[in-house]
Each structure stands twice: as C-alpha cells, then as structure tokens.
Amino acid sequence: MKPRDYWNSVAETKTFTTPFDAAFFARFVPLDAAILDFGCGYGRTLAELTQSGYRNLCGVDLSDKLIERGKRLFPTLDLRVSPPSTLDFPDASFDAVILFAVLTCVVDDAEQETLVAEARRVLQPGGVLYVNDFLLNDDERNRDRYERYQSATNGRSAFGTFALPDGATLRHHSEERVRTLFQSFETAAFERRVFPTMNGHVSNGFAAVFRKPLI
Ligand SMILES: C[S@@+](CC[C@H](N)C(=O)[O-])C[C@H]1O[C@@H](n2cnc3c(N)ncnc32)[C@H](O)[C@@H]1O
C-alpha cells in the first residue's frame, strides 16, 4: 500500500502517542520562534504547543484525511497537505522543526535522508530539529518480526523494519543509524526513552534536539 493510502485509511482511527515534552523543548526554543511540524498528522503536537504559548506554528502532512481531521479538531491551526518528504517553503524559513514518529514510517534509507535534508534546508542556521522516534527492541515479539521482514525481503531491508497486518511498514532504528542520519547537525540533547506506540504497545525510543550549525 502507498504511504498516503495507508495514512488516509487510518486517519480517523489512530491516536499518535510519542509525547511532546514541553520543558525539554522550552530549553531550546523561545515562544516567538517560527515552528514547523513536519508530518504533523492531525495536529495534536501543534495543539499542545499552542497551550504552551507558542504562536507561530505550521504543520504539513502527506495525508489529506489526517489534515482534514486536524482542521476539524483544531480549526485555528495552520495545517497543510504536502507531498511526501518534501517541503514547499524557502530555505531557512523556520527556527525549529518537529519530527515526531515520522522516520519510523519512512523505512528506506535514501528517503529518510531526503526527508532530514529537507528539514535541515528550511531551518535557520542555529535552528533546531526536535525528534521523537523509535529504537530497536530486544524482546521476542519484536526480534521475530524484524527477522521475518528481513527474510521476506532477502536481507535488502534495514534490520528493525517490520510489517503490520493493517498494511503499515514501520522501522525501529539502531542508535548508529540515528547518529548517521543526523551527522550534519550538532547534537544538543539525546535522551533514551520508552514510548507508547500507536498500536497499544511500548517501544524503546529517543527524544533528541539536533542543531543546524551556524556555518
Ligand atoms: C505516526 S504518525 C505521527 C504524526 C505526528 N507527527 C504525531 O506525532 O502526532 C506519522 C505521520 O508521518 C506522516 N508521514 C509518513 N511518511 C511521510 C513522508 N514521507 N513525509 C512526510 N510525512 C510522512 C504520516 O502521514 C503520519 O501523519
């Protein structure tokens, strides 16, 4: 299933779960910052940012159905449909970009790199990328599904990728993969966390703030 079709098919039913940590974010981003939520889903994180006092907010997502849900739930938010992994904004137009549980849905290395490069392009030098995403787990259920997907793809997929019965293909990352993906940024904060998942389980994860260098 194409990503847009999958996200449209679950747009009314999924609850997204990785938490917005307001105190963590406030250490790096002032209230007047211009903030983009890349892969914003139905806008729940932007709604929380509004409650924390942030005002200059925009969210984009490839799923028109998720954006419709967001506009219904939060009519005052600026939510837009956007093609996958690309951003229709000039270079350096934001002080902060949020990327919550998006990499986990973009399982291909090259597509992840395109997406992160887009996030970097629209950030001001010195701007920050706040990322929540999932890390590899070592329990039997996860190990089994990682191995099953590797054999089904003859080892051509990254270890940690797995398929769900509802049509989703998702990825849990090694820390090494995370370091490689964000190597053009400075790491301002990196914390291992355990997150609830949108499918009712828990998973290892991380919350990180990566800063675009000034030069
Ligand atoms: C698990 S949801 C998280 C949504 C939101 N960030 C949140 O935490 O509430 C993943 C989101 O990523 C979006 N997405 C998936 N692939 C994408 C891509 N290639 N480019 C941009 N967004 C993508 C989906 O449409 C979906 O809204």
Ligand as a Chemical Component Dictionary entry (heavy atoms), coordinates in Angstrom:
data_LIG
# 
_chem_comp.id                   LIG 
_chem_comp.type                 NON-POLYMER 
_chem_comp.pdbx_formal_charge   0 
_chem_comp.three_letter_code    LIG 
# 
loop_
_chem_comp_atom.comp_id 
_chem_comp_atom.atom_id 
_chem_comp_atom.alt_atom_id 
_chem_comp_atom.type_symbol 
_chem_comp_atom.charge 
_chem_comp_atom.model_Cartn_x 
_chem_comp_atom.model_Cartn_y 
_chem_comp_atom.model_Cartn_z 
_chem_comp_atom.pdbx_ordinal 
LIG C1  C1  C 0  2.853 8.032  13.471 1  
LIG S1  S1  S 1  2.258 9.403  12.602 2  
LIG C2  C2  C 0  2.811 10.745 13.630 3  
LIG C3  C3  C 0  2.082 12.033 13.340 4  
LIG C4  C4  C 0  2.524 13.226 14.171 5  
LIG N1  N1  N 0  3.911 13.559 13.921 6  
LIG C5  C5  C 0  2.306 12.987 15.633 7  
LIG O1  O1  O 0  3.243 12.577 16.332 8  
LIG O2  O2  O -1 1.167 13.193 16.075 9  
LIG C6  C6  C 0  3.342 9.536  11.212 10 
LIG C7  C7  C 0  2.992 10.667 10.276 11 
LIG O3  O3  O 0  4.022 10.786 9.289  12 
LIG C8  C8  C 0  3.417 11.102 8.055  13 
LIG N2  N2  N 0  4.341 10.651 7.013  14 
LIG C9  C9  C 0  4.585 9.387  6.643  15 
LIG N3  N3  N 0  5.517 9.351  5.654  16 
LIG C10 C10 C 0  5.862 10.633 5.417  17 
LIG C11 C11 C 0  6.762 11.260 4.497  18 
LIG N4  N4  N 0  7.485 10.547 3.652  19 
LIG N5  N5  N 0  6.841 12.607 4.515  20 
LIG C12 C12 C 0  6.091 13.334 5.388  21 
LIG N6  N6  N 0  5.220 12.804 6.267  22 
LIG C13 C13 C 0  5.112 11.470 6.282  23 
LIG C14 C14 C 0  2.091 10.344 8.082  24 
LIG O4  O4  O 0  1.146 10.845 7.179  25 
LIG C15 C15 C 0  1.676 10.475 9.542  26 
LIG O5  O5  O 0  0.902 11.619 9.762  27 
# 
loop_
_chem_comp_bond.comp_id 
_chem_comp_bond.atom_id_1 
_chem_comp_bond.atom_id_2 
_chem_comp_bond.value_order 
_chem_comp_bond.pdbx_ordinal 
LIG C1  S1  SING 1  
LIG S1  C2  SING 2  
LIG S1  C6  SING 3  
LIG C2  C3  SING 4  
LIG C3  C4  SING 5  
LIG C4  N1  SING 6  
LIG C4  C5  SING 7  
LIG C5  O1  DOUB 8  
LIG C5  O2  SING 9  
LIG C6  C7  SING 10 
LIG C7  O3  SING 11 
LIG C7  C15 SING 12 
LIG O3  C8  SING 13 
LIG C8  N2  SING 14 
LIG C8  C14 SING 15 
LIG N2  C9  SING 16 
LIG N2  C13 SING 17 
LIG C9  N3  DOUB 18 
LIG N3  C10 SING 19 
LIG C10 C11 SING 20 
LIG C10 C13 DOUB 21 
LIG C11 N4  SING 22 
LIG C11 N5  DOUB 23 
LIG N5  C12 SING 24 
LIG C12 N6  DOUB 25 
LIG N6  C13 SING 26 
LIG C14 O4  SING 27 
LIG C14 C15 SING 28 
LIG C15 O5  SING 29 
# 
